[in-house]
Each structure stands twice: as structure tokens, then as C-alpha cells.
Amino acid sequence: MTKLLATTIMTAAVFGGTSAMADGHGTSACLITKTDTNPFFVKMREGAQAKAEELGITLNAYAGQVDGDNEAQVAAIETCIANGASGILITASDTAAIVPSIEQAREAGLLVIALDTPLEPIDAADATFATDNFLAGELIGAYAAAKMGDAAADAKIAMLDLAISQPTVGVLRDQGFLTGFGIDIKDPNRWGDEEDERIICNEVTAGNEEGGRTAMENCLAVDPEINVVYTINEPSAAGAYEALSAIGRQDDVLIVSVDGGCPGVQDVASGVIGATSQQYPLLMASLGVEAIAQYAKDGTLPANTEGKNFLDTGVGLIAAEPVDGVDSLSVEEGLELCWG
């Protein structure tokens, strides 16, 4: 089993507006997130805001209307270039379609760092600061398999993914879960091509509660005896639970997820979610702002974690009921590290 990663969490007390006070040096950075409502991105902006104020640089924040709003992110990049920003931090909604705009920014001299979601290809950005999303999925897959024991061989699994465009973050978590569960994957760069009969469905959720509920309803229409649910994130897990509750199956289906926000960890405590892989968005963003400040100062490019093609900001499995062979943190530890 892959060893659990640990990380040091940075905290911030200041969050408000979209711009930090500058110290006169003229350095500015842009943060572009998928939305500004998901708690993950709210915490990311909080971390970037606090670090920008600490370093005395200007931060401008932008977001799409919904997950998948590539046009809004393209417009934000154009604005950042026009405003002479030193760098961009971005969680891309469409990891391939955004690349031409990223190339324009880099050609204009901006440092571009992908946060959380690697671009396609990953080196389209100068650097990527992210959770090891494959490992995050692998941890919850291994947990689900161990939790089910012998019954895992006959599991009926619903895969509640992110978007039809298959952004890298969704693919990595999906493929990691299947690997951890012991299911052979085909093309590791895509989900949905697996041939294992235990996979009942692949539905997309847009990463929100309503999408999770609809996706779960669609999967239950295919097979009402589904007993394992993988979800791309905790809002979609909450929606899946609602759909299961509507048919009285909330207590006999194992839901696993990724995020580690405080509401999600509370859902682990209450039994809504069996286990979740916790990631650390505040750390991603604050390190990203530091990297842009350093780049503006002397042109230094950020370095990757040894042995990886990105800077790994850590992941920890949160489980109320630990299982043998899978390292995990307690709910109490998860609540100390959570966000949102």
C-alpha cells in the first residue's frame, strides 16, 4: 500500500475582496479558479490573499461561473496579460482548451503555475502545485476494497466523475481509485474505457451537490443494487447520499471521496462518507504566490518534488473506521487540518 503523505498546513486570518495592498514595487499576481463558490477554491483564494498581503504584492482573483467555464478563464488570462501581472495561478476548468491562452501568457513573460489540476500536457505550465491526485484516489480505492473485504470481488460500483471533458484532476482521481480497488485500468489518461463488470456506471457531476444527486439517480436506474460509490469531491458525495436516502439505501452503500473540507470531514464523522482523501488548497495557493514573488524578483523558477513532475502539497486519508493495511488519519485529526 502506498504510504500516507503528511503535510504542514499554513493558516491565514485575512480574506476579503479580490485585491491585496501593494508595497509600491509593482508586483502583481492573478489567481484564476474554476468557481468562487466551492469551499476548496474559497480557501485557495484565502491562502493566496493572505500570502500576497504578507509579501506586499497585489493579488487579483477571477473565477468561472461554473466548473467548466473555459471562456471566463480565457478572458481572465487576457486581462492578467494586459495588466502586466508577473504571474498567474490557475485551476483550469478545461485542461486542454486553456493551453493556447497559457502559452500566450508565458510568451508575454508571465510565470504560470497550475494549482491542483495539471494541464494537458503538464509542461504547458511553468510549474504545477498540487495534491498527488492519483494517490488521493488510490487511497480511497484501497480503503473501499479493504472495508468490503471478500465482498469487493462482487462489488457494484458507481463512478461519479467531474466532467465529460475529463480534466486531468478527474482522470487521476478516477484511475487512482480503480487501481487502489484492484481494478485494471486501460488508458490511464482517460476514464470510462475499463472492462471490469463491477463498474456499473460513469456519470458526471460538475463537482456539485445537485450534479451528484442526479448522477447517482442515473446510476441507480441502471442498477439499484450499487453498493460502492466513488465521487470526485465531497459536494457530489453529499448529492449521492441524498439520492440513496430517497430510496432508503443510505446505510448500506459505501461512499468515498476526495477533498477534506470541514463539511466533508463532518460527513465522514456522521457516516455519510466512509473515507475521504484530504488535500490542502491554502498551502497550494500560498506557495504559488511565494513562487510568483520570487520569479518577479530574480527570475527563479519553482522546483518540483523529487521524483515527480509537480510540487506535491500532500494528501491524507481521513476515516472514522480505520482498516488494516491502509494508513489513515482520524476524524479529529482531519478536523484540525480541514478548510471551508
Order of alpha helices (4+ residues) and beta strands (2+ residues): beta-alpha-beta-alpha-beta-alpha-beta-beta-alpha-beta-alpha-beta-alpha-beta-alpha-beta-alpha-beta-alpha-beta-beta-alpha
